Amino acid sequence: MVRLSPRYTRETSEIPWTDYSVRSGLEFFAIGLWLFLLTTERGCGEIPSELPTGDSITFANAVAPLLWRACAGCHHSGGVGPFSVFPYQEVLPHLKKISEAVGRGDMPPWPPELGHGSFKDERRLSERDRATLLGWIALGAPAGNLDQLPSPPQFPTGWQLGTPDLILPFPTNFSVTGSGEDVYRNFVLPIPPGERRLVRTIEFLPNSSAIHHARFLLDTSGTARRLDDADPACGFGGTMPPGQLPEGQFGGWVPGRQIGFLPPEQVWPLPDAGDLVVQLHVQHSAKPERIAPKIGLYLTNGLPKELPVRLGLVAQQIELPPHSTNQLVARSLTLPGAARLLSVMPHAHLRAREVELLITVPGSTTLSMFLIRHWRFQWQDEYHYRNPVLLPEGTRIETRFVFDNPTSDTVVHGPNSSDEMAEVWLQLGPSTPDDRAKILEAGRLFHASETAMTFGERVKRNPRDAGAQLELGKALAVLGRDEESFEHLAEAADLNPNLVEAHYHIGLSYLRRERWVAAARAFSESLQLDPRHQRSYLGLGLAAAGANRPEEAVRYLDRALELNPADPVARSKRDELSRLPHK
C-alpha cells in the first residue's frame, strides 16, 4: 500500500459552486398535504356530578380494586414503587403521600394529556376513580369487610415476562463513584451463534437507580469488541458506540418504561453471530455503587416480516439562556410516502416542560397527536397508539418542546443530564416498499441537515476543531454537496493527520467521483493508522474493482469479510467478482 501524505490537495469544480449555505431541517423539506380524519377515545369515564360520600366507599368494595388495577403494577412487594398497595395494612402509612400524588396528578404516572391520541395500556385514573380514592382518604380510609376481598394480583419476582430464552451475561466489575459527572459506558455482550431467531422483546433489569437510560445496539463488525479489548477498564467510553439499533425499533430502556411483547409483525431478527452493545448512561449516586444489570431476550423462530421504520426528529441545536422560560425548540418534515404511525417516544432531560407532536394536513386543521404538559425526567416511555394513525404521503409532522432554565448557566445540547435534548422518535409502518425507501431517505437527509447546521456553527466558532470539520464534511456529503464536503474533510485531515475517519471519508469522496487511485491511497492512509479498519478494506476492494483490478479487489474484499462476515456490500461485490471469467 502506498503511503499518502495526510495533507490533501484542494480540488475545485469545473462548475462554479455558489450555494454554500447549510440549510436547516425546517427549510429542507416541503410542508403540506393530507390526513384521514382521526378520532380518539376518552376511555376514562364521565366526571361525576358529586363526590361519593358515606359508608359506600371502603377499601374492600371500591378502593382495593382501583389500586390493584391502576397502581399495583409498580406498587407491589419487589416492584419499583416505594410501597405496596396490598394488603390493607400496607396502604395506611402512606395515605398522605397517596393523597398528594393523586391530587397533583402525578400518580399513576401517565404524562400524556387526554384527548391527544389514544394509547394502549394507559395508566391514567378517571375523574371518578380519583374522586373515589381521595374521598375514601378524606373519610378516614374505612376498611370495609376485608374477608370479601378477592385474591390480590400476583407479580413475578425478577423477570416480569417469565424466564427469557436468552440471558446475556453482563460484566460484574463496573462501578461508579459517589460524585462527578455522568458516565457513558458501553459494554459488549457476545451473541451466541444461531439461525432464524426473532426477538419478541428485550427485558432490562437495572438493579440500580443510578442508571438513567440504556441503549441496545447490534454490532456484527467486531469494532465494539476491539474497542472493549483496547480499554483496560470494564467496557469502553463514548456517547456514539459502533453498532445499529434493531431495525425499526427504539432499542432502549428508560425508568418507568412498561415492558411487553412486540406485535408479531414487528419482531426483529437477531444476527446469527455478533455482539449486543449496551450503552449505559449512569448518574452518580450518593455513594460508590456497583452497576450490574440483567438483560434477557425473548425469542421466536422464523423469518421477519416487513419491519417498521424508525424516524427521528432530533434537534441538535439547543441553547437555553440563564433564568429563561418558554424557550421553544421545534422541528418538522414532510413525509414523502404513506405510512401508519404506530408509536411515539419523546426524550428530553431536566429542563423540558412540554412536548407535543402535531400533524398538519392541507385543507384541514392541525391535529395534536401527543402532548405532555408537565414533562417528568424520571418517567419516560414508549407510547403505542391503540389504533395506528394513517399518514398519507405529504403529511407534515412537527415536534415542539418548551424549556424553562431556572439556573444561572447557559444550557446547550449534549448527552449529560445537565445538558438538554429534544428528540421525538416515531415508529412508522410504511404502506409499500417504495414508501419505506422514501421515508428512510427523508430521515437520513433530515439528520444530515441538522448535523451540518450544528457543526457548521462549531466550525465558525473554531475553524481548527478537527472533529467538527470531520462531522460537517460527512454531513455535507450525505446532502450531496461533495465539493464543500471534501474541503472540510481535507481540513480535518490537515488539522489532525491521525484522524482515521477523515482519511476514510476522503476515500469515499474519491470513490463517488470514480477517482480510483486517489481513493485507494486515502483508504491506505486510514489503514496505516488502523490496520483493522474494516470499511477501508471494503473501500480498497471497491476502488480496485473500479480500476479493473479484480484479483486485487478480491483480496481486499476477503480481508473486509474476515473482519466483518456480515458486511452485505463486501459480500455482494465479492460474489459479483467471483462470477467474472478468469483471465
N, C-alpha and C positions, 0 to 999 in steps of 0.2 A: 504493500500500500504506500502511496506517495504522501509524504507529509506536506500538508498545506499550511502556509503561514496563517496565524489567527487573524491577521488584518486582511479584510476583503476589500477589493476594489469596487467602488460605487458604479452602478450601472444607470444609464438614462434611457428612457424610451424614445423611440422614433416619433411617437405621437405625444404631443405636449400633455403633461399631467397637470390639470388646472384645479381640480377639486380635492383639496387635501383636508377638508373638514371632517371631523369624526361625528357621525350622526348618532343621535340617541335612539333608544328603542322606541320612544314616542313618535319620532319622525320617520322611523324606518318602515313602519307598517301602515298601510291604508286602514281607515276606520270605517266601519259600517255594518250593515246588512241585517239579517233576518233571524227570528227565533220563533219556535212554536209556542203557543200560549201555555203557560205553566200554572200549576196550582200547587199549593202547599197545604198540609194538614196541620191544624192546631194540635189535636191529639192530647190536650191537657184538661179537657172538661170545661164547663162553664164556671164563671166566677160566681160564688154563692151570694145570694142577696143578704144573708146574715150569717154570723159566725155560729157554728154549732155550740150549744151550751148544755149544761145539766149533766146528769149521770149517764147520758147516752154515749159519752166519749170515755173509753177506758183503754188501757194498754191491750187488754185481751181482745176486745171486739172491734177496735178501729186502728190503734196506733201500731201494734206489732206487725200486722200485715203490711202496713205502709212502710215501716222502717225496713222490714225484711226485703221488700220488693225494691226500694229505691236506694237503700244505704248499706245493706249487709254485704254487697259485693266487695266493698273496701273495709267496712267496719265489722269484721269478724275476727275471732282468735287467729292470729298469724297473718292477718291481712295488713294492707298498707295504712289503714286508718288507725288512729291512736287508741281507740277503744272499741269494744264490741257492742252491738245493739241487741244482743240476746245473751243470756236471759234478762228478765225484767230488772233484776237487782244490778246488773252491769250498766244499765242505762241511767239509773237515778243519780249517780255522782256527776253526770255530765249534762244535766238538764240546762244549765245556764249556757254552756258552750253551744248546745244544740239550738237553743232559742236564738242566740245571737247570730249564729252562722245561717240558719234558715231565714231569720228575719232580714238579714242583709242580702240574701240570695246567693251566698257563697256555697251553700250546700243544698242538694248534692251538686258536685262540680260539673256543670254543663254550661260552658261560657256562651255558646251561640244563642243569639236572640230568637225568640219565637217569631214565626212569620217570614223568615229569611232563609228559605229552603227547609226541606223536611228530611230528617236523617234517621238512619237505623239506630236502634239501641239508645235512644235519647234517655238521659237520666234525670230530666227536669221533673220537679214537682208541679202538679196543677195547683191553681189557686185554692181549690177546695182542700187538697191534701195539706197545703201549707197552713190554711186556716185550722184544719183539724189538729195538726201537730202543735201549733202554737196555742190553740185553745186548750188542749189537753194539759200542756205545761202550766198554763195560767190557772187551771183548776186544781193544781197540786199533783198532777200525774197519777190519777187513780189507776189501780192495778186491774180491777175487774176480776172475773173468775178465771184465774190462770190455769185451772185444770181443764178448761175448754180450749186452750190454745192448741193449734195443730203443731206437728213437729217442725222445728225451725229448719231453715235451709242448711244443706251440708256443703262445705267447701273443702276442696283438696288442699293439703299442705304441700308446699314446694311447687311442682309443675301444675299450673292451673288447667291445662288441657290433657292431663294424663302423661304417662311416660313418653318422651319423644322417641322417634325412630332413630335419630342420630344425635348424640350429645358430643359436642366438640370440646375437648379439654382446654381449659383456659390456664395461662401461667398463674402461679400462686405467689410469686415473689415481687409483685408490683405494689408499691406503697406511695402515699402522698404525705407530705409533712403538714404540720399544723398551720402554716402560714405561707404566703407567697401568691403569685399569680396563678390563674387557671392553667391546667395542663392538658395538652392534646397529645395522646399517646396511641399508637397503632400496634395491634397485636395480630400475628399471623397464625391462623388455625388451619392446619392441613386438612383437606377434604379427602377422605378415603376413597379409593377408586370404586367406580360403579357406573352402571349404564341405565339410561331411561328413568332417572329419578326426577320427580317433580315435587317442588316444595309447596306444601299447603300453607305453612306459616313458620315463622321463627319466634320462639318464646325466649325472652331475655329476663333473667332474674338478677337484678343489680346487686343485691346483698349489701348495698351501701347507699346512703343518702348523698354521698359526695359526687355520684355520677350524675352530671347534668343531662347528657344525652349520649346516645350511641348510634353509630352508622355501620351498616353491613355492606361490604364491597366484595366483589368477586375478582380474583386475580389469577389468571392462568399463565401469565408471562414469567413468573418467578421473580419479578422485580421486587415485590414486597418482601419476599423471603431473603433476598440478597441484602436489602436494607436492614432487615432484622438481624441477620448474621453479622453485619458490619458494626452494629451498635452494641457496645458491651453491656448496656443496661437492658432491662426487660422491655421488649418491644422496640419501637423506634419513633422518633418525634415527627412533627409536621402536621399541618392542617389540611394538606392535599395529598393523601397517600395514593399510591398507584392502585388501580382497580376500577371496576364499574359497578354501579348499583344494579341489582337484578332488574332485568328489562321490564319496564312499565310499573315498577314498584317504588314506593317511597324509601324503603330499605333502612328503617331506623327505629329507635326507641326513645321515648321521652317520658318523664314522670306523668302518671295519670293515664297513659295510653291503655285502652282496653284491648286485650288480646282475643283473637278469634281466627277461625279458619277462612281462607280466601274462597270466593265462589269457584266452582270447578273450572270455569272458563278463564280464570286469572292465575292458576297455579303456574309456576315458572320453573324452567329446567335448571337443575344443579349440574355443574360441569362434571364430566367423568373423572376429572382429577384437577388439582389446583389448590387454591387457598381461599378461605374466607378471611378477609381483613376486617377486623373490628376496631373502629376508631372510637375511643372514649374521650369525652370532654369532661374532665374531672375538676370540680371546685374543691379548694382546700377546706378541710373541716377544722374543728377547734383543736383537734389533737391528731397526731400521726395515725394513719389508718391503712390497713392492707385492703387492696381492691382485688376481689376475686369473684366476678360474676359467673353465672352459668348460662350456657347458650344451647338450646335444643332445637332441632329441626324436625318437623312433622312432614312425612313424605308419602307419596303415592307413586305408582308406576304409569308409564305410558308416554305418549308424545304430546308436546304442548300445542294448544290451540293458538289462534291469533292473539298475541298478548296485548295488553293495554299500552298506551303511550304516556310517559311522564313528561309533563310540560311545566317548566318553572318560570314564573315571573319574579326574578330576583333582582332587587335594587342593590347595586354595588356602590352607589354614591349616596352617602348619608352624612349630614353634618348638622348636629343639634347644638345651637349656641347655649352658653350657660344661662340657667334660670329662664329657659324659654318654654312656651306652651303652644299647643296646637300646630306643631310642625308637621306638615303634610308631605308624605313620600308616596307618589303614585306611579304606576307603570301600566302600560296597555299594549295589546297587539290584536290583530285581526286574524281569525282562523282561516287558513287557505283551503281547508277541507272540512267536510261534515264529520261530526263525532258526537258521542254521548258523554256527558260529564258524569263520571262515576263517583269520584271522591275529591276532597279538598283537604290540604294540610298547610296551615299557616305556620310561620315561625318568626319569632322576634325575641328580644331579651327583656330587660327590666324597665325600660322607659316607654315602651309602647302602651297606648291607651285603647285605641280602637283599630280594628282591621275589618275590611269589607271587600267582598267580591261582587262586582257589578257586571251585568250582561246588558248590552245595548243592541237593539235591532232597528233597522231603517223603518220609518213609519210607525214606530211604537215607542213606548216609554222605556226608560232604563229600569231593569229589574235587579233588586238586591238579592243575590242567591246565597249569601253568607255574611253574617255580621256578628262581631264580638265588640260590645261597647266597653267592657271592662276586662282588658287583657290581663291574664294571670300567667306569669312566667312559669310557675310550677305545675300548671295544668295545660299541657299541650297534647294534641291528639290528632288522629286522622278522622275525618268525618265523611261517612259513606251515605250518599243520597238514598233515600228509601226507594225512589223511582229515578232511574237515570234521566238526566236533563238533556233534551235534544238540542244540539248546537249545529245548525246548518252552516254551510260554507259562508264565510263573510261575517260571522258573529264577532262582535267586538267584546273583548274581555278586558276588564280594568280592575286593578287592585289598588286599594287606598289604605295607608297606615297613618295614624295620627300619634305623635310622640309628645311627651312632656319631659323636659330635662330640668329637674329641680336642683341639680348640682352646680358647682362653680366651675366645672370643666366642660370643654367642648367635647361632645361625644361623636365619634365617627364610626363608619362601617368597620367591622372587624369580628374576629372569632370569639373573643373573650366576653364574659358576662358584663364586663364594664364597657364594652363596645355595644354596637347595635346592629341588628339585621332586620330586613324587611323582605320576607320571602312568602310567596304563596305557590304551592305546588298543586297541580291539577293532574288527576288521573283520567285519561280520556280513552274511550273505545271508538277508534276510527270506523267509519262506515265501510270503506273499501281499502285495499292495499295502496291505491294511489293516494287516497286521503291521508293514510298513515305516513307515507313518504313526505307529503307536503307539510304535514304538521311537524314532523321531526325536523325538517329543514328550517321551518319557521322558528322553532325553538333554538336551533343551533345559531341562526343569524341573530336572534334576539340577544342571546348570551354573548355572542361576539361583539355586537354593537355596544352593549353595556360595558363589557370589558375594555373595549377600545376607548370609550369615553372616560372610564375610570383611570386607566393607565396613561392616557393622553394627558390628563391633568397632572399626574405624578411626574411625567417626563418634563412638562413645562416647569414644574417647581424645581426639579433636579435632573437636568439632562444627563448627568453622569451616573444615574441609577441604572446599572446594567440589567437588573431584574425587571424593572419597569419597561425598559426598552425592549426586552425579550417578549414580555407579555403583550405589549402593544403590537409588536411585529406579528406575533401569532394571530392575534385577533383580526388585524387588518387583512391577513392572508385569507381567513375564513370569509371576510366580506368582499373578497375579490379584488382588493387594492394591492396588487402584487408589488408594484414598484415601491410604493411607500412602505409596504411591509419589509421589503428587502433592506431599505435604508435603516430601519430600526433594528433588524436582526444583525446587520453588519456592525452597527454601532454597539450593540450588546457584546458582540464578539471582540470588538476593539477594546471596549472598556474592561472586559473580563475574558481573556483568551482561554480560560479553563472552564468556561460555561458550556457544558456538553450540549444542552438543548439548543443553544444558539447555533452551533455548527450543524446540528441535525436539521433544524428548520431552514437553515440556508440551503442545505442539500435538497429539501423538499421544494424550495423555491426554484432551484435549478431544474429539478425533475419536471415541474409543471411546464417549464419552458423548453423541455427536451434538450437541455444542455447536459448531456450525459457525463462528459468528462469532468466538468465543474462540479456536478452533483456527486460523483464518485469521490472526488478529492475532499469535499465537505464532509461526507459520511466517514471517510477515512480519518479525518481530523477528530471527529467525535469518538471514534473507536480508539484512537491513540490515547484519549483521555479516559475512556471507559471501555475496556476490551469486551465487556459483556453487554454492551448496549444493543439489545436485540433488534430494535427498529432500524438502527443504522445498517445492520447486516441485510435486513429486508430492503432498505434503500439502495445499498450497493448491488443487490441482486436485480432490482428493477432498472437501475442505471446500466448495468452490464447487458441486460436483455435489450434495452433500448438501443445500445451501441452495437447490437448484433454480435454479442459475445456470449452465446448460450451456455457453453461449458463453464465459464467463469461465473455466470449468473446462477447456475445450479449449485455451485459450491457455496456461494453466499447464502442462497435460499435454504440450503440444507443446514447451514450454521444457524440461521434465523429460526428454523423449525426445531433444531436441537435445543435452543434456548426457550422457545415457546411453541410446543407442538400444536397448540390450539389456534395459532395465527391463521385466520382464513385467507388473507391476501397472499401470504407466503405459500400456503398450501395450494391455492388456486393457480398461482403463477408457476409453481414447481410442476404441477400436473400438466399445465399447458406446454411447458418446455419439454417435458418427457415425451410428449406426443409428436414432437418435431422429428423429421428424418435426420439420422446421424450422417455427418459428413464423412 
